[in-house]
Amino acid sequence: MPIKSLSKALPKDPDNPGWVLGWAVVRSAPWSFIDIYASKEVAEVEAARLGDGYSAEYGSHHLGSDDFVSFG
């Protein structure tokens, strides 16, 4: 069962209106943005549940899209 992200409750990215900061679950090849979470631990659990190729990365997400920029 997927974990809810509550992405609208995440801190706003001060440099990008409409974007939030948090821990995203992504796959880089082919690109797939799953969701963004408030904690690294929750994102890591979701990435592990999804399997190989998925990871948890901290960065900025444009709400309502699959745009994500990792700070890592």
TIVO-2410 file (N, C-alpha, C; in nm, 3 decimals):
# residues 72
REC num residu      c1      c2      c3 atome chaine
REC   1      M   0.084  -0.117   0.000     N      A
REC   1      M   0.000   0.000   0.000    CA      A
REC   1      M   0.089   0.124   0.000     C      A
REC   2      P   0.073   0.215  -0.096     N      A
REC   2      P   0.154   0.337  -0.102    CA      A
REC   2      P   0.134   0.423   0.022     C      A
REC   3      I   0.239   0.494   0.058     N      A
REC   3      I   0.235   0.586   0.172    CA      A
REC   3      I   0.194   0.723   0.121     C      A
REC   4      K   0.099   0.789   0.190     N      A
REC   4      K   0.054   0.922   0.152    CA      A
REC   4      K   0.164   1.024   0.178     C      A
REC   5      S   0.182   1.120   0.087     N      A
REC   5      S   0.289   1.218   0.101    CA      A
REC   5      S   0.248   1.346   0.172     C      A
REC   6      L   0.124   1.387   0.157     N      A
REC   6      L   0.078   1.514   0.212    CA      A
REC   6      L   0.164   1.628   0.159     C      A
REC   7      S   0.195   1.625   0.030     N      A
REC   7      S   0.290   1.718  -0.031    CA      A
REC   7      S   0.254   1.865  -0.014     C      A
REC   8      K   0.126   1.896  -0.006     N      A
REC   8      K   0.088   2.037   0.009    CA      A
REC   8      K   0.124   2.092   0.146     C      A
REC   9      A   0.156   2.007   0.243     N      A
REC   9      A   0.195   2.051   0.377    CA      A
REC   9      A   0.346   2.069   0.389     C      A
REC  10      L   0.421   2.040   0.284     N      A
REC  10      L   0.567   2.052   0.288    CA      A
REC  10      L   0.608   2.198   0.280     C      A
REC  11      P   0.732   2.229   0.326     N      A
REC  11      P   0.778   2.369   0.319    CA      A
REC  11      P   0.790   2.416   0.174     C      A
REC  12      K   0.751   2.541   0.153     N      A
REC  12      K   0.763   2.599   0.019    CA      A
REC  12      K   0.911   2.622  -0.014     C      A
REC  13      D   0.945   2.604  -0.141     N      A
REC  13      D   1.080   2.635  -0.188    CA      A
REC  13      D   1.087   2.787  -0.203     C      A
REC  14      P   1.171   2.855  -0.125     N      A
REC  14      P   1.173   3.002  -0.128    CA      A
REC  14      P   1.220   3.059  -0.262     C      A
REC  15      D   1.288   2.979  -0.341     N      A
REC  15      D   1.342   3.027  -0.469    CA      A
REC  15      D   1.252   2.998  -0.589     C      A
REC  16      N   1.150   2.915  -0.570     N      A
REC  16      N   1.065   2.873  -0.682    CA      A
REC  16      N   0.918   2.869  -0.640     C      A
REC  17      P   0.840   2.970  -0.677     N      A
REC  17      P   0.697   2.970  -0.643    CA      A
REC  17      P   0.627   2.846  -0.700     C      A
REC  18      G   0.542   2.783  -0.618     N      A
REC  18      G   0.469   2.664  -0.660    CA      A
REC  18      G   0.545   2.534  -0.639     C      A
REC  19      W   0.665   2.543  -0.585     N      A
REC  19      W   0.749   2.426  -0.559    CA      A
REC  19      W   0.760   2.405  -0.408     C      A
REC  20      V   0.780   2.279  -0.365     N      A
REC  20      V   0.799   2.246  -0.224    CA      A
REC  20      V   0.929   2.167  -0.207     C      A
REC  21      L   0.980   2.167  -0.085     N      A
REC  21      L   1.102   2.094  -0.052    CA      A
REC  21      L   1.068   1.966   0.022     C      A
REC  22      G   1.140   1.860  -0.008     N      A
REC  22      G   1.117   1.734   0.062    CA      A
REC  22      G   1.197   1.620   0.002     C      A
REC  23      W   1.161   1.499   0.044     N      A
REC  23      W   1.228   1.376   0.000    CA      A
REC  23      W   1.141   1.308  -0.105     C      A
REC  24      A   1.190   1.300  -0.227     N      A
REC  24      A   1.114   1.240  -0.337    CA      A
REC  24      A   1.156   1.096  -0.358     C      A
REC  25      V   1.061   1.017  -0.406     N      A
REC  25      V   1.090   0.882  -0.453    CA      A
REC  25      V   1.089   0.890  -0.605     C      A
REC  26      V   1.204   0.857  -0.665     N      A
REC  26      V   1.219   0.868  -0.810    CA      A
REC  26      V   1.290   0.746  -0.866     C      A
REC  27      R   1.278   0.731  -0.997     N      A
REC  27      R   1.358   0.635  -1.073    CA      A
REC  27      R   1.419   0.717  -1.185     C      A
REC  28      S   1.550   0.704  -1.207     N      A
REC  28      S   1.614   0.789  -1.306    CA      A
REC  28      S   1.606   0.737  -1.449     C      A
REC  29      A   1.600   0.605  -1.469     N      A
REC  29      A   1.596   0.553  -1.606    CA      A
REC  29      A   1.503   0.434  -1.617     C      A
REC  30      P   1.392   0.447  -1.689     N      A
REC  30      P   1.338   0.573  -1.740    CA      A
REC  30      P   1.285   0.658  -1.626     C      A
REC  31      W   1.281   0.790  -1.648     N      A
REC  31      W   1.241   0.883  -1.543    CA      A
REC  31      W   1.101   0.854  -1.492     C      A
REC  32      S   1.089   0.852  -1.360     N      A
REC  32      S   0.959   0.837  -1.297    CA      A
REC  32      S   0.962   0.906  -1.161     C      A
REC  33      F   0.875   1.003  -1.142     N      A
REC  33      F   0.857   1.069  -1.013    CA      A
REC  33      F   0.737   1.004  -0.948     C      A
REC  34      I   0.756   0.945  -0.831     N      A
REC  34      I   0.646   0.877  -0.762    CA      A
REC  34      I   0.570   0.974  -0.671     C      A
REC  35      D   0.641   1.037  -0.578     N      A
REC  35      D   0.578   1.130  -0.484    CA      A
REC  35      D   0.687   1.195  -0.401     C      A
REC  36      I   0.648   1.291  -0.316     N      A
REC  36      I   0.743   1.359  -0.229    CA      A
REC  36      I   0.692   1.354  -0.086     C      A
REC  37      Y   0.786   1.339   0.008     N      A
REC  37      Y   0.753   1.314   0.148    CA      A
REC  37      Y   0.830   1.409   0.240     C      A
REC  38      A   0.782   1.422   0.362     N      A
REC  38      A   0.844   1.512   0.459    CA      A
REC  38      A   0.971   1.453   0.520     C      A
REC  39      S   0.982   1.321   0.524     N      A
REC  39      S   1.099   1.262   0.589    CA      A
REC  39      S   1.173   1.165   0.498     C      A
REC  40      K   1.302   1.160   0.518     N      A
REC  40      K   1.388   1.068   0.444    CA      A
REC  40      K   1.348   0.924   0.471     C      A
REC  41      E   1.318   0.894   0.596     N      A
REC  41      E   1.284   0.757   0.635    CA      A
REC  41      E   1.161   0.706   0.561     C      A
REC  42      V   1.058   0.787   0.554     N      A
REC  42      V   0.935   0.746   0.485    CA      A
REC  42      V   0.962   0.728   0.336     C      A
REC  43      A   1.037   0.819   0.276     N      A
REC  43      A   1.069   0.807   0.133    CA      A
REC  43      A   1.151   0.681   0.107     C      A
REC  44      E   1.243   0.649   0.195     N      A
REC  44      E   1.324   0.528   0.177    CA      A
REC  44      E   1.240   0.401   0.187     C      A
REC  45      V   1.142   0.399   0.277     N      A
REC  45      V   1.052   0.284   0.288    CA      A
REC  45      V   0.972   0.267   0.159     C      A
REC  46      E   0.922   0.377   0.105     N      A
REC  46      E   0.844   0.370  -0.020    CA      A
REC  46      E   0.933   0.327  -0.137     C      A
REC  47      A   1.055   0.379  -0.145     N      A
REC  47      A   1.147   0.339  -0.253    CA      A
REC  47      A   1.179   0.190  -0.243     C      A
REC  48      A   1.200   0.140  -0.123     N      A
REC  48      A   1.229  -0.004  -0.104    CA      A
REC  48      A   1.108  -0.088  -0.144     C      A
REC  49      R   0.988  -0.040  -0.110     N      A
REC  49      R   0.866  -0.113  -0.146    CA      A
REC  49      R   0.852  -0.125  -0.298     C      A
REC  50      L   0.892  -0.020  -0.370     N      A
REC  50      L   0.880  -0.020  -0.516    CA      A
REC  50      L   0.988  -0.105  -0.583     C      A
REC  51      G   1.102  -0.121  -0.519     N      A
REC  51      G   1.204  -0.211  -0.572    CA      A
REC  51      G   1.321  -0.146  -0.641     C      A
REC  52      D   1.394  -0.230  -0.714     N      A
REC  52      D   1.517  -0.188  -0.782    CA      A
REC  52      D   1.495  -0.067  -0.872     C      A
REC  53      G   1.591   0.024  -0.867     N      A
REC  53      G   1.587   0.142  -0.952    CA      A
REC  53      G   1.525   0.264  -0.887     C      A
REC  54      Y   1.453   0.245  -0.778     N      A
REC  54      Y   1.390   0.358  -0.709    CA      A
REC  54      Y   1.478   0.404  -0.594     C      A
REC  55      S   1.482   0.536  -0.573     N      A
REC  55      S   1.562   0.590  -0.464    CA      A
REC  55      S   1.491   0.709  -0.401     C      A
REC  56      A   1.538   0.747  -0.283     N      A
REC  56      A   1.487   0.864  -0.212    CA      A
REC  56      A   1.592   0.974  -0.226     C      A
REC  57      E   1.549   1.090  -0.275     N      A
REC  57      E   1.641   1.202  -0.295    CA      A
REC  57      E   1.578   1.330  -0.243     C      A
REC  58      Y   1.661   1.416  -0.179     N      A
REC  58      Y   1.612   1.543  -0.128    CA      A
REC  58      Y   1.620   1.649  -0.237     C      A
REC  59      G   1.515   1.731  -0.246     N      A
REC  59      G   1.517   1.837  -0.345    CA      A
REC  59      G   1.387   1.915  -0.350     C      A
REC  60      S   1.361   1.973  -0.466     N      A
REC  60      S   1.247   2.061  -0.487    CA      A
REC  60      S   1.154   2.000  -0.592     C      A
REC  61      H   1.024   2.005  -0.563     N      A
REC  61      H   0.921   1.946  -0.650    CA      A
REC  61      H   0.817   2.051  -0.688     C      A
REC  62      H   0.785   2.058  -0.816     N      A
REC  62      H   0.679   2.147  -0.865    CA      A
REC  62      H   0.546   2.075  -0.848     C      A
REC  63      L   0.463   2.124  -0.757     N      A
REC  63      L   0.335   2.061  -0.728    CA      A
REC  63      L   0.250   2.048  -0.854     C      A
REC  64      G   0.184   1.934  -0.869     N      A
REC  64      G   0.097   1.910  -0.982    CA      A
REC  64      G   0.170   1.861  -1.106     C      A
REC  65      S   0.297   1.831  -1.093     N      A
REC  65      S   0.375   1.785  -1.208    CA      A
REC  65      S   0.467   1.672  -1.162     C      A
REC  66      D   0.550   1.621  -1.256     N      A
REC  66      D   0.651   1.524  -1.216    CA      A
REC  66      D   0.790   1.589  -1.219     C      A
REC  67      D   0.793   1.724  -1.215     N      A
REC  67      D   0.920   1.797  -1.212    CA      A
REC  67      D   0.983   1.787  -1.073     C      A
REC  68      F   1.108   1.750  -1.070     N      A
REC  68      F   1.183   1.738  -0.945    CA      A
REC  68      F   1.329   1.767  -0.972     C      A
REC  69      V   1.389   1.852  -0.885     N      A
REC  69      V   1.530   1.883  -0.894    CA      A
REC  69      V   1.596   1.837  -0.764     C      A
REC  70      S   1.689   1.742  -0.777     N      A
REC  70      S   1.758   1.688  -0.661    CA      A
REC  70      S   1.870   1.783  -0.618     C      A
REC  71      F   1.889   1.794  -0.487     N      A
REC  71      F   1.998   1.874  -0.433    CA      A
REC  71      F   2.119   1.788  -0.401     C      A
REC  72      G   2.111   1.659  -0.437     N      A
REC  72      G   2.216   1.566  -0.400    CA      A
REC  72      G   2.321   1.545  -0.502     C      A
***
